[in-house]
Amino acid sequence: MGFGARLAIVGLMLTASLVSGLVVDPSHRQTCAGDRTAVSSLPADDPRRAAFGRLHAISTSLMGVAMLGGLLLCYWETRE
């Protein structure tokens, strides 16, 4: 695999991490600001619980992209 493809994967990993940390995390903090109630104790129809679930899924997906990119790079490096 060429250098350009590897660089693109690293760029994708960095972008996923930055979006998760700089966009999703502040949105999560704003959603739960000042509320010390555990999300699991909120009623199922509470909009804060739905927002938390959506943001958590987005964050998990973005971090999954970063991890898979890293594993892919490690795999290619060990094969060469």
C-alpha positions as CSV (number, residue, x, y, z in Angstrom):
1,M,0.0,0.0,0.0
2,G,1.3,3.4,-1.0
3,F,2.2,6.3,1.2
4,G,-0.7,8.4,0.0
5,A,-3.2,5.7,1.1
6,R,-1.6,5.4,4.5
7,L,-1.6,9.2,4.9
8,A,-5.3,9.3,4.0
9,I,-6.1,6.7,6.7
10,V,-4.1,8.7,9.3
11,G,-6.0,11.8,8.2
12,L,-9.4,10.0,8.6
13,M,-8.3,8.8,12.0
14,L,-7.3,12.3,13.1
15,T,-10.6,13.8,11.7
16,A,-12.7,11.2,13.5
17,S,-10.9,11.9,16.8
18,L,-11.2,15.6,16.4
19,V,-14.9,15.6,15.6
20,S,-15.5,13.3,18.5
21,G,-13.6,15.5,21.0
22,L,-14.4,18.9,19.7
23,V,-18.0,18.6,18.4
24,V,-19.7,15.6,20.0
25,D,-18.2,15.9,23.5
26,P,-19.2,19.6,24.0
27,S,-22.7,18.7,22.7
28,H,-22.9,16.0,25.3
29,R,-21.7,18.3,28.0
30,Q,-24.3,20.9,27.1
31,T,-27.1,18.3,27.0
32,C,-26.2,17.1,30.5
33,A,-25.1,20.4,31.9
34,G,-25.8,20.8,35.6
35,D,-27.7,17.6,35.9
36,R,-26.1,15.0,38.1
37,T,-28.8,12.4,37.5
38,A,-27.6,9.1,36.0
39,V,-28.8,8.8,32.4
40,S,-29.9,5.2,33.1
41,S,-32.3,6.5,35.8
42,L,-34.1,8.9,33.4
43,P,-37.4,7.7,31.9
44,A,-37.1,6.1,28.5
45,D,-39.0,9.0,26.9
46,D,-36.9,11.7,28.4
47,P,-35.3,13.8,25.6
48,R,-32.0,14.0,27.5
49,R,-31.8,10.3,27.5
50,A,-32.5,10.1,23.8
51,A,-29.9,12.9,23.1
52,F,-27.3,11.1,25.2
53,G,-27.9,7.8,23.4
54,R,-27.6,9.5,20.0
55,L,-24.4,11.4,20.9
56,H,-22.9,8.3,22.5
57,A,-23.6,6.3,19.3
58,I,-22.0,8.9,17.2
59,S,-18.9,9.1,19.5
60,T,-18.6,5.4,19.6
61,S,-18.7,5.2,15.8
62,L,-16.1,7.9,15.3
63,M,-13.7,6.2,17.8
64,G,-14.4,2.9,16.0
65,V,-13.3,4.4,12.8
66,A,-10.1,5.6,14.4
67,M,-9.4,2.2,16.0
68,L,-10.1,0.3,12.8
69,G,-7.8,2.7,10.9
70,G,-5.0,2.1,13.4
71,L,-5.5,-1.7,13.2
72,L,-5.5,-1.6,9.4
73,L,-2.2,0.4,9.4
74,C,-0.6,-2.0,11.9
75,Y,-1.7,-5.0,9.7
76,W,-0.2,-3.5,6.5
77,E,3.0,-2.5,8.3
78,T,3.6,-6.0,9.7
79,R,2.9,-7.6,6.3
80,E,5.7,-5.7,4.6
